[in-house]
Structures are given as structure tokens and as C-alpha cells.
Amino acid sequence: MSEKQYLLDRTLERWKDKRIAVGIGSETSFSGTLVDFDEEVILLKDVTDYAGNKARELIVKIEDVNWITLL
């Protein structure tokens, strides 16, 4: 794994069970509680999108994520 992936792993591990927001593409963003992650995907629960729509869970491919913030 590259050093950047290692930094991502360390950061996401610290953020587990905390509310985060992720940007996918140029216009789509979601917020939710980080449940788990691996080298391919991030799992969020209690998800809300930018328009206020809600979902129980969301799986996002890491390669599709433009940004992640801790809320």
C-alpha cells in the first residue's frame, strides 16, 4: 500500500463511530456515521444526502470519493 493509503487507514480508524461527510463526484455528498471500511469501501449508517433524503446505510467505493470530512 502507498503511504497515502496508510494515512487514510489511520485517519478513518480514528473517525470510526463518528459523523463524517463524503463527497462523491462534483455534486453529490452524504453524511453519516462511519461504521467500517476496508481498502475498497466505506460503510456509513444513518445517512443523509445533500437534499435531506435519509437512508439506513450506504456503501461508498473509496476510489469514487473526492473528499471526506469529520463533522
C-alpha positions as CSV (number, residue, x, y, z in Angstrom):
1,M,0.0,0.0,0.0
2,S,1.1,3.5,-0.6
3,E,1.9,5.9,2.2
4,K,-1.3,7.9,1.4
5,Q,-3.5,4.8,1.8
6,Y,-1.8,4.2,5.2
7,L,-2.7,7.8,6.2
8,L,-6.3,7.2,5.1
9,D,-6.5,4.0,7.1
10,R,-5.2,5.6,10.2
11,T,-7.5,8.6,9.9
12,L,-10.6,6.5,9.2
13,E,-9.8,4.3,12.1
14,R,-9.8,7.3,14.4
15,W,-13.1,8.5,12.9
16,K,-15.0,5.2,13.4
17,D,-18.3,5.7,15.1
18,K,-18.2,9.5,14.4
19,R,-20.2,11.5,11.9
20,I,-18.5,12.2,8.6
21,A,-19.4,13.7,5.3
22,V,-18.2,12.3,1.9
23,G,-18.2,13.9,-1.5
24,I,-18.8,11.8,-4.5
25,G,-18.3,13.3,-7.9
26,S,-18.7,17.1,-8.2
27,E,-22.2,17.5,-6.9
28,T,-23.2,14.6,-4.5
29,S,-22.4,14.5,-0.8
30,F,-23.6,12.3,2.1
31,S,-23.2,12.5,5.8
32,G,-23.5,9.6,8.2
33,T,-21.8,7.7,11.0
34,L,-18.7,5.8,9.9
35,V,-19.2,2.1,10.7
36,D,-16.4,0.4,9.0
37,F,-14.0,0.5,6.0
38,D,-11.5,-1.6,4.1
39,E,-9.2,-1.0,1.1
40,E,-12.2,-0.8,-1.3
41,V,-15.3,0.7,0.5
42,I,-16.6,2.9,3.3
43,L,-19.8,1.9,5.2
44,L,-21.9,4.7,6.7
45,K,-25.1,4.3,8.8
46,D,-27.9,6.9,9.4
47,V,-27.1,8.6,6.2
48,T,-28.4,11.9,4.9
49,D,-27.7,13.3,1.4
50,Y,-27.3,17.0,0.5
51,A,-31.0,17.3,-0.3
52,G,-32.1,15.9,3.1
53,N,-33.0,12.4,1.9
54,K,-32.3,9.7,4.5
55,A,-31.1,6.1,4.4
56,R,-30.1,3.5,6.9
57,E,-26.8,2.6,5.4
58,L,-24.6,3.5,2.4
59,I,-21.6,1.8,0.9
60,V,-19.2,4.0,-1.0
61,K,-16.3,2.9,-3.1
62,I,-13.2,4.7,-1.9
63,E,-12.0,5.3,-5.5
64,D,-15.2,7.3,-6.1
65,V,-14.7,9.6,-3.0
66,N,-13.3,13.1,-3.7
67,W,-13.2,14.3,-0.1
68,I,-14.1,13.2,3.5
69,T,-14.6,15.5,6.4
70,L,-15.1,14.9,10.1
71,L,-18.3,16.6,11.4
